[in-house]
Amino acid sequence: YRSTQEILDVANGILQEAPDALKKTLWSNVTGSDLPMRVQCRDERQQSEFVAQQILEYREQGVALSEIAVLFRSGHLSFDLEIELAKLDIPFRKVGGLRFTEAAHIKDIIALIKLTVNAKDALSWYRVLCLLEGIGAKTASRLVEIVVGHETPLEALQQVGKTKALASVAALMDVVSTARGAVSPGECARILAGWYRVEMERVYDDVHRRWKDVESLVAIASGYRSTGSFLDDVALDPPNEALQGMEDDDGESEYVTLSTIHSAKGLEWMVVFGIWINEGTLPSAKASGDSLAIEEERRLLYVLCTRAQRHLILSYPAVVASWERSEAIGLQSRFLDPIAVERFPVFTVEIDDDPPVPALELPNNP
């Protein structure tokens, strides 16, 4: 009753190799839709540009933004897309995880990166200094005045007196100086994240989850040519700030929904994008070797596909950046392998680095 037969054919294909599954075939009377698409993008940056441009294309065809959703396995997987949507002034709300720029640990790293561009950024210094052990708000304010107000801040810090905190401040300034000389934004972020992890383990309890977000930030920064352009993009205010006070059923509010698959259960949209449909992400690498966990991952992808009413587009990056400064080949999820290309065509986005990504030409169906 929700999806077209073309979408259900993909859902059936995902389940067909599930062991001990209830043998059933979903069918629908709803017809007249495009075939679902799987799209191979060069990397995460291109995937974000592709999805954002396709959202604009659907909007031009008359599909309301509130009828469009982007689904993913984990909250950190949408960070790069959030930056791209903000750049294009596409309103969005996120369900299941904080927005990229709302998380405290992301704010910490961004403050550190800002110091490599502007050593006189008092607000960033204050935030970072408050992370250090033994430094409270009052001491941080005094230190900020010294750091920002002197050409040789390390010498000026001696005015504070010989305290344990001064060694930590000196080490911080040394790391910022090293990061300032990094050859790329990704290397700059990686140096600062290495220092930050020690402080993060002391300040936060859920370090493992937060560190995944930090790794995502480093990967995103690696896709930029300059630290300044990276900061310009992450500093953009989300274009839907004005929507925060509106009720969900307010007819005037219109925004794209970004959601984890778990949070999307029971919901539906006219157009659904699934991003990061990679082997190692869906199914998660953590599920490897555990047959029960693999089948739970399979059901997640099934849930994702059956949220779509008329249009389903699944994408994955062909190159995945890692924390170790290397790039790995990104393969489509194993769950998509058995589905015939005739029912689920494959597209590759081919673009140059500089021009904006072109939207695929979408049929203008009712």
Secondary structure, 3 states (H helix, E strand, C coil): CCCCHHHHHHHHHHHCCCCCCCCCCCCCCCCCCCCCEEEEECCHHHHHHHHHHHHHHHHHCCCCHHHEEEEECCHHHHHHHHHHHHHCCCCEEEECCCCHHHCHHHHHHHHHHHHHHCCCCHHHHHHHHCCCCCCCHHHHHHHHHHHHHCCCHHHHHHHHCCCHHHHHHHHHHHHHHHHHCCCCHHHHHHHHHHHHHHHHHHHCCCHHHHHHHHHHHHHHHCCCCCHHHHHHHHCCCCCCHHHCCCCCCCCCCCCEEEEECHHHCCCCEEEEEECCCECEECCEHHHCCCHHHHHHHHHHHHHHHCCEEEEEEEEEECEEECCCCCEEECCECHHHCCCCCCCCCEEECCCCCCCCCCCCCCCCCC
